[in-house]
């Protein structure tokens, strides 16, 4: 039987519990899951590419062990469908949080399908506890002194708080800004 390779792309700036939920569920659908960390300078990332890759690798180790699926974290730049071809992916995994995500994802899927009809896109709905989490909101809340501890794993929490100048809270375990 052929290896079933899936690709879960994103900027992961920072990686959130929502991302990890989709990675864990996506890992059950394939024998090898590649988490593609996009080089996207245009989004003005909080974390440099190398650190985003490092955090995603660290946060996905337990998922790989739990599911028995090989999970690789690889940075990429350029056309998603070309990256999928390079790594041998036959499936692109996308997470949907709300109806507002659907329109963009629907258009992207149509374009990708036209570029390569052999690569399927699979949508996974975010679990109810993660539907509202986005990296953009996590960064904004962290910058404004709010508590992000329920949105990101511990290692990512500490790095995010340190990155936004709240290192003392990260080391003391306080992430509520007070």
Backbone as JSON, one array per atom type, in Angstrom:
{
  "sequence": "XXXXXXXXXXXXXXXXXXXXXXXXXXXXXXXXXXXXXXXXXXXXXXXXXXXXXXXXXXXXXXXXXXXXXXXXXXXXXXXXXXXXXXXXXXXXXXXXXXXXXXXXXXXXXXXXXXXXXXXXXXXXXXXXXXXXXXXXXXXXXXXXXXXXXXXXXXXXXXXXXXXXXXXXXXXXXXXXXX",
  "N": [[0.83, -1.18, 0.0], [0.46, 2.25, -0.74], [2.2, 4.99, 0.74], [0.38, 7.3, 2.64], [0.44, 10.59, 2.39], [-0.01, 13.59, 4.07], [-0.49, 17.15, 4.09], [-0.29, 19.89, 6.15], [-0.57, 23.15, 5.99], [0.59, 26.42, 7.1], [1.2, 29.57, 8.81], [1.72, 29.59, 11.51], [2.17, 31.4, 13.7], [1.84, 32.6, 16.56], [2.08, 28.97, 17.05], [-0.97, 27.49, 17.91], [-3.38, 26.11, 20.3], [-5.53, 25.41, 18.76], [-4.35, 24.89, 16.24], [-2.85, 22.63, 16.98], [-4.87, 20.86, 17.64], [-6.04, 20.38, 15.09], [-3.79, 19.27, 13.82], [-3.4, 16.94, 15.35], [-5.8, 15.55, 14.79], [-5.63, 15.43, 12.02], [-3.37, 13.85, 11.74], [-4.33, 11.32, 12.18], [-5.41, 10.65, 9.79], [-3.51, 10.1, 7.92], [-0.42, 8.44, 6.96], [1.91, 9.77, 7.1], [2.5, 13.01, 8.11], [3.08, 16.21, 7.03], [3.88, 19.23, 8.36], [3.71, 22.22, 7.07], [5.49, 25.08, 7.35], [4.92, 28.24, 6.55], [6.84, 30.66, 4.84], [6.3, 33.83, 5.28], [6.71, 36.83, 5.0], [5.22, 39.07, 4.54], [3.08, 39.05, 6.32], [4.13, 40.07, 8.61], [5.53, 38.59, 10.8], [5.57, 37.6, 14.27], [7.39, 35.8, 15.31], [10.56, 34.66, 14.13], [11.15, 32.6, 11.22], [12.73, 30.24, 11.8], [12.33, 29.89, 14.53], [9.56, 29.52, 14.67], [9.34, 27.08, 13.3], [10.83, 25.46, 15.06], [9.23, 25.62, 17.41], [6.8, 24.45, 16.52], [7.72, 21.87, 15.91], [8.53, 20.97, 18.47], [6.09, 21.09, 19.85], [4.57, 19.2, 18.52], [5.65, 16.7, 18.96], [4.55, 14.99, 20.95], [2.09, 14.44, 19.83], [2.78, 12.95, 17.56], [3.89, 10.71, 18.81], [1.66, 9.76, 20.21], [-0.21, 9.19, 18.15], [1.19, 7.59, 16.41], [1.91, 8.39, 13.95], [4.16, 9.61, 11.56], [5.41, 12.79, 11.9], [6.49, 15.56, 10.27], [8.13, 18.7, 10.26], [8.42, 21.3, 8.14], [9.84, 24.12, 6.64], [8.48, 26.28, 4.09], [8.28, 28.02, 0.94], [6.54, 29.86, -1.48], [4.37, 28.51, -4.02], [1.74, 26.64, -2.74], [0.75, 24.21, -3.82], [2.88, 23.32, -5.33], [4.76, 22.81, -3.34], [3.41, 20.74, -2.05], [3.53, 18.77, -4.05], [6.34, 18.4, -4.14], [6.86, 17.15, -1.68], [5.42, 14.87, -1.92], [2.75, 14.82, -1.15], [-0.65, 13.9, -1.12], [-2.82, 14.94, -0.1], [-4.16, 17.86, 1.21], [-4.53, 19.35, 4.25], [-6.86, 21.34, 5.86], [-7.93, 23.59, 8.33], [-11.07, 24.61, 9.58], [-12.57, 27.27, 11.18], [-14.82, 28.92, 11.42], [-17.77, 30.04, 9.66], [-16.88, 32.22, 8.26], [-14.3, 31.55, 7.46], [-14.77, 29.8, 5.42], [-15.38, 30.82, 2.78], [-12.94, 31.9, 1.77], [-11.32, 29.57, 1.93], [-12.75, 27.85, 0.24], [-12.42, 29.08, -2.26], [-9.6, 28.92, -2.49], [-9.26, 26.14, -2.5], [-10.52, 25.48, -4.91], [-8.8, 26.7, -6.76], [-6.39, 25.32, -6.21], [-7.18, 22.75, -6.89], [-7.56, 23.03, -9.61], [-4.94, 23.48, -10.38], [-3.72, 21.08, -9.67], [-5.38, 18.3, -9.97], [-5.09, 15.87, -8.71], [-4.44, 16.15, -6.08], [-6.07, 16.23, -3.12], [-8.14, 18.32, -1.05], [-8.79, 18.38, 2.33], [-11.11, 19.22, 4.75], [-11.14, 20.03, 8.14], [-13.16, 20.61, 10.82], [-12.64, 22.91, 13.38], [-12.44, 21.97, 16.79], [-15.05, 22.55, 19.2], [-14.01, 23.92, 21.4], [-11.89, 25.28, 20.36], [-12.63, 26.88, 18.24], [-12.65, 29.68, 18.05], [-10.07, 30.55, 18.25], [-7.29, 32.26, 17.01], [-4.1, 32.87, 15.59], [-3.54, 35.53, 15.12], [-5.3, 36.9, 16.9], [-4.31, 35.9, 19.31], [-1.72, 37.02, 19.39], [-2.41, 39.74, 19.47], [-3.86, 39.93, 21.89], [-1.84, 39.16, 23.68], [0.01, 41.26, 23.3], [-1.5, 43.33, 24.38], [-1.59, 42.74, 27.03], [-3.26, 40.73, 27.97], [-4.57, 37.5, 29.07], [-3.31, 34.68, 27.64], [-3.04, 32.04, 28.11], [-4.83, 29.89, 27.83], [-5.0, 29.49, 25.16], [-2.69, 28.7, 23.87], [-0.03, 26.23, 23.91], [2.15, 25.54, 26.75], [5.03, 25.96, 26.34], [5.0, 27.56, 24.05], [3.5, 29.67, 25.05], [5.29, 30.79, 26.94], [7.37, 31.63, 25.22], [6.0, 33.41, 23.57], [5.12, 35.4, 25.36], [7.61, 36.32, 26.22], [8.56, 37.34, 23.83], [6.86, 39.5, 23.4], [7.62, 41.14, 25.39], [6.93, 40.43, 27.99], [8.28, 38.75, 29.72], [8.75, 38.27, 32.47], [6.27, 37.54, 33.51], [5.88, 35.17, 32.11], [7.9, 33.52, 33.18], [7.12, 33.41, 35.81], [4.78, 32.12, 35.69], [2.47, 33.53, 35.44], [0.09, 34.78, 33.3], [-1.83, 36.6, 32.97], [-1.59, 39.27, 32.87], [-1.6, 40.72, 35.19]],
  "CA": [[0.0, 0.0, 0.0], [1.2, 3.5, -0.87], [2.2, 5.87, 1.9], [-0.58, 8.39, 2.54], [1.1, 11.79, 2.91], [-0.85, 14.77, 4.19], [0.2, 18.42, 4.3], [-1.04, 20.91, 6.87], [0.22, 24.38, 5.86], [0.2, 27.61, 7.85], [2.33, 30.38, 9.27], [1.97, 29.15, 12.89], [2.84, 32.54, 14.34], [2.45, 31.35, 17.04], [1.28, 27.75, 17.01], [-2.01, 27.56, 18.93], [-4.07, 24.85, 20.62], [-6.36, 25.1, 17.59], [-3.48, 24.22, 15.26], [-2.49, 21.3, 17.49], [-6.09, 20.05, 17.51], [-6.12, 19.96, 13.69], [-2.65, 18.39, 13.56], [-3.7, 15.65, 15.97], [-6.86, 14.87, 14.04], [-5.1, 15.16, 10.68], [-2.4, 12.75, 11.83], [-5.06, 10.05, 12.13], [-5.86, 10.43, 8.42], [-2.4, 9.79, 7.02], [0.71, 7.71, 7.56], [2.95, 10.79, 7.31], [1.94, 14.36, 8.04], [4.06, 17.29, 6.95], [3.39, 20.54, 8.76], [4.45, 23.19, 6.27], [5.53, 26.4, 7.97], [5.08, 29.17, 5.44], [7.66, 31.87, 4.93], [5.36, 34.86, 4.87], [7.2, 38.09, 5.56], [4.15, 40.05, 4.38], [2.2, 39.05, 7.48], [4.83, 40.67, 9.75], [5.51, 37.58, 11.87], [6.12, 37.85, 15.6], [8.53, 34.9, 15.45], [11.27, 34.34, 12.88], [10.83, 31.29, 10.66], [13.41, 29.15, 12.49], [11.7, 29.69, 15.84], [8.23, 28.93, 14.43], [9.58, 25.67, 12.99], [11.26, 24.82, 16.31], [8.08, 25.49, 18.32], [5.86, 23.45, 15.98], [8.34, 20.55, 16.11], [8.47, 20.61, 19.89], [4.7, 20.91, 20.28], [3.95, 18.06, 17.84], [6.3, 15.43, 19.32], [3.63, 14.11, 21.68], [1.04, 14.01, 18.9], [3.36, 11.88, 16.76], [4.01, 9.53, 19.67], [0.31, 9.28, 20.54], [-0.92, 8.67, 16.98], [2.02, 6.67, 15.63], [2.1, 8.99, 12.63], [5.37, 10.42, 11.4], [5.11, 14.21, 11.68], [7.67, 16.36, 9.91], [7.87, 20.14, 10.19], [9.31, 21.78, 7.09], [9.51, 25.45, 6.13], [8.33, 26.35, 2.63], [7.99, 29.32, 0.34], [6.04, 29.72, -2.84], [3.07, 27.93, -4.3], [1.41, 25.5, -1.88], [0.57, 22.98, -4.59], [4.23, 22.88, -5.71], [5.34, 22.21, -2.14], [2.72, 19.45, -1.87], [4.13, 17.84, -5.02], [7.72, 18.13, -3.73], [6.91, 16.23, -0.54], [4.62, 13.69, -2.23], [1.44, 14.87, -0.47], [-1.84, 13.71, -1.95], [-3.9, 15.52, 0.67], [-3.9, 19.1, 1.95], [-5.46, 19.44, 5.38], [-7.15, 22.71, 6.24], [-8.84, 23.73, 9.46], [-12.09, 25.64, 9.48], [-13.03, 27.71, 12.49], [-16.15, 29.51, 11.34], [-18.26, 30.23, 8.3], [-16.06, 33.25, 7.62], [-13.14, 30.89, 6.86], [-15.16, 28.93, 4.32], [-15.31, 31.46, 1.48], [-11.53, 31.92, 1.36], [-10.85, 28.2, 1.74], [-13.45, 27.33, -0.93], [-11.73, 29.61, -3.44], [-8.25, 28.35, -2.52], [-9.39, 24.74, -2.9], [-10.82, 25.45, -6.35], [-7.58, 27.02, -7.49], [-5.46, 24.21, -6.05], [-7.71, 21.61, -7.65], [-7.29, 23.3, -11.02], [-3.49, 23.33, -10.58], [-3.39, 19.66, -9.58], [-6.6, 17.59, -9.56], [-4.75, 14.64, -7.96], [-4.24, 16.48, -4.67], [-7.35, 16.56, -2.49], [-8.15, 19.15, 0.15], [-9.67, 17.84, 3.36], [-11.4, 20.22, 5.77], [-11.47, 19.57, 9.48], [-13.73, 21.67, 11.64], [-12.0, 23.06, 14.68], [-13.31, 21.52, 17.88], [-15.8, 23.67, 19.77], [-13.19, 24.69, 22.34], [-10.84, 26.0, 19.63], [-13.16, 27.54, 17.04], [-12.44, 31.13, 18.03], [-8.65, 30.87, 18.43], [-6.47, 32.55, 15.84], [-2.78, 33.4, 15.95], [-3.64, 37.0, 15.1], [-5.9, 37.33, 18.16], [-3.38, 35.55, 20.39], [-0.68, 38.04, 19.41], [-3.0, 41.01, 19.9], [-4.16, 39.83, 23.33], [-0.55, 39.17, 24.39], [0.55, 42.63, 23.24], [-2.32, 44.21, 25.21], [-1.49, 42.33, 28.43], [-4.28, 39.76, 28.35], [-4.21, 36.11, 29.37], [-3.37, 33.8, 26.46], [-2.63, 30.71, 28.55], [-5.75, 28.83, 27.39], [-5.0, 29.45, 23.7], [-1.43, 28.15, 23.35], [0.66, 25.35, 24.86], [3.04, 26.2, 27.72], [6.3, 26.41, 25.74], [4.65, 28.67, 23.16], [3.09, 30.76, 25.94], [6.49, 31.43, 27.47], [8.09, 32.3, 24.14], [5.18, 34.54, 23.1], [5.19, 36.47, 26.36], [8.97, 36.88, 26.16], [8.67, 38.07, 22.57], [6.12, 40.77, 23.5], [8.15, 41.9, 26.51], [6.28, 40.05, 29.25], [9.04, 37.58, 30.15], [8.61, 38.04, 33.92], [5.02, 36.8, 33.69], [6.07, 33.82, 31.58], [8.7, 32.72, 34.1], [6.41, 33.23, 37.1], [3.55, 31.36, 35.47], [1.34, 34.46, 35.31], [-0.13, 35.24, 31.93], [-3.07, 37.38, 32.97], [-1.26, 40.68, 32.76], [-1.79, 41.46, 36.42]],
  "C": [[0.88, 1.26, 0.0], [1.11, 4.33, 0.4], [1.22, 7.02, 1.65], [0.01, 9.62, 3.23], [0.12, 12.96, 2.9], [0.01, 15.99, 4.47], [-0.74, 19.37, 5.02], [-0.21, 22.18, 6.85], [-0.3, 25.5, 6.75], [1.42, 28.41, 8.22], [2.69, 30.03, 10.71], [2.74, 30.2, 13.69], [1.95, 33.18, 15.39], [1.53, 30.15, 16.82], [0.29, 27.8, 18.18], [-2.57, 26.18, 19.25], [-4.99, 24.44, 19.48], [-5.56, 24.39, 16.51], [-3.18, 22.79, 15.71], [-3.67, 20.35, 17.44], [-6.21, 19.51, 16.08], [-4.97, 19.01, 13.33], [-2.91, 17.0, 14.13], [-4.76, 14.87, 15.21], [-6.42, 14.53, 12.63], [-4.13, 14.0, 10.66], [-3.08, 11.39, 11.77], [-5.5, 9.7, 10.72], [-4.74, 9.99, 7.47], [-1.3, 9.03, 7.75], [1.88, 8.65, 7.82], [2.3, 12.15, 7.14], [3.08, 15.36, 8.03], [3.34, 18.57, 7.36], [4.28, 21.53, 8.04], [4.37, 24.57, 6.89], [5.9, 27.41, 6.89], [5.98, 30.34, 5.79], [6.77, 32.97, 4.39], [5.73, 36.17, 5.55], [6.09, 39.14, 5.53], [3.2, 40.12, 5.56], [2.86, 39.69, 8.7], [4.86, 39.73, 10.94], [6.15, 38.05, 13.17], [7.41, 37.04, 15.79], [9.23, 34.72, 14.11], [10.95, 32.89, 12.47], [11.44, 30.14, 11.47], [12.76, 28.85, 13.84], [10.3, 29.11, 15.7], [8.36, 27.44, 14.14], [9.94, 24.9, 14.26], [10.07, 24.6, 17.25], [7.08, 24.45, 17.83], [6.44, 22.05, 16.16], [8.2, 20.09, 17.55], [7.04, 20.29, 20.32], [4.03, 19.7, 19.62], [4.57, 16.71, 18.19], [5.33, 14.47, 20.02], [2.49, 13.62, 20.79], [1.55, 12.85, 18.05], [3.46, 10.59, 17.58], [2.64, 8.92, 19.96], [-0.37, 8.62, 19.35], [-0.13, 7.62, 16.21], [2.26, 7.17, 14.21], [3.4, 9.78, 12.61], [4.94, 11.85, 11.1], [6.41, 14.94, 11.43], [7.26, 17.82, 9.85], [8.91, 20.73, 9.25], [8.89, 23.18, 6.67], [9.34, 25.41, 4.61], [7.99, 27.76, 2.2], [7.45, 29.05, -1.05], [4.67, 29.06, -2.88], [2.83, 26.66, -3.48], [1.35, 24.2, -2.67], [1.93, 22.43, -5.05], [4.92, 22.22, -4.51], [4.71, 20.84, -1.88], [3.3, 18.4, -2.82], [5.53, 17.42, -4.58], [7.79, 17.09, -2.62], [6.08, 14.97, -0.76], [3.26, 13.66, -1.54], [0.33, 14.68, -1.48], [-3.05, 14.36, -1.28], [-3.41, 16.78, 1.37], [-4.97, 19.19, 3.03], [-5.62, 20.9, 5.76], [-8.13, 22.7, 7.39], [-9.84, 24.84, 9.2], [-12.57, 25.99, 10.87], [-14.48, 28.16, 12.43], [-16.54, 29.66, 9.88], [-17.4, 31.24, 7.56], [-14.81, 32.67, 6.96], [-13.5, 30.21, 5.54], [-14.98, 29.57, 2.95], [-13.89, 31.47, 0.93], [-11.04, 30.5, 1.04], [-11.49, 27.55, 0.5], [-12.76, 27.79, -2.21], [-10.34, 29.0, -3.59], [-8.3, 26.89, -2.99], [-9.66, 24.61, -4.39], [-9.58, 25.72, -7.18], [-6.57, 25.87, -7.41], [-5.9, 23.0, -6.87], [-7.44, 21.79, -9.14], [-5.82, 23.1, -11.33], [-3.05, 21.88, -10.52], [-4.6, 18.88, -9.06], [-6.34, 16.3, -8.78], [-4.55, 14.9, -6.47], [-5.57, 16.96, -4.09], [-7.15, 17.5, -1.31], [-9.19, 18.58, 1.1], [-9.84, 18.91, 4.42], [-11.74, 19.55, 7.08], [-12.0, 20.77, 10.25], [-12.97, 21.71, 12.96], [-12.97, 22.59, 15.76], [-13.93, 22.75, 18.54], [-14.97, 24.51, 20.74], [-12.12, 25.54, 21.64], [-11.33, 26.83, 18.45], [-12.83, 29.02, 16.95], [-10.97, 31.52, 18.1], [-7.99, 31.15, 17.08], [-5.14, 33.12, 16.33], [-2.82, 34.92, 16.03], [-4.22, 37.51, 16.41], [-4.98, 37.04, 19.35], [-2.29, 36.62, 20.51], [-1.23, 39.37, 19.92], [-3.29, 41.01, 21.39], [-2.87, 39.87, 24.14], [0.05, 40.57, 24.43], [-0.2, 43.57, 24.19], [-2.37, 43.77, 26.67], [-2.51, 41.33, 28.89], [-3.73, 38.36, 28.54], [-4.39, 35.22, 28.14], [-3.11, 32.34, 26.83], [-3.58, 29.59, 28.11], [-5.77, 28.67, 25.87], [-3.77, 28.78, 23.1], [-0.83, 27.19, 24.37], [1.72, 26.11, 25.65], [4.33, 26.76, 27.11], [6.04, 27.64, 24.84], [4.21, 29.89, 23.95], [4.32, 31.53, 26.43], [7.23, 32.22, 26.4], [7.32, 33.53, 23.64], [5.26, 35.7, 24.07], [6.57, 37.12, 26.37], [9.12, 37.76, 24.92], [7.97, 39.43, 22.63], [6.53, 41.57, 24.73], [7.48, 41.62, 27.84], [6.95, 38.81, 29.82], [8.88, 37.27, 31.63], [7.34, 37.25, 34.21], [5.18, 35.36, 33.24], [6.84, 32.96, 32.57], [8.02, 32.51, 35.43], [5.14, 32.43, 36.95], [2.32, 32.23, 35.33], [1.26, 34.93, 33.87], [-1.37, 36.11, 31.83], [-2.83, 38.88, 32.95], [-1.36, 41.43, 34.08], [-1.04, 41.0, 37.58]]
}
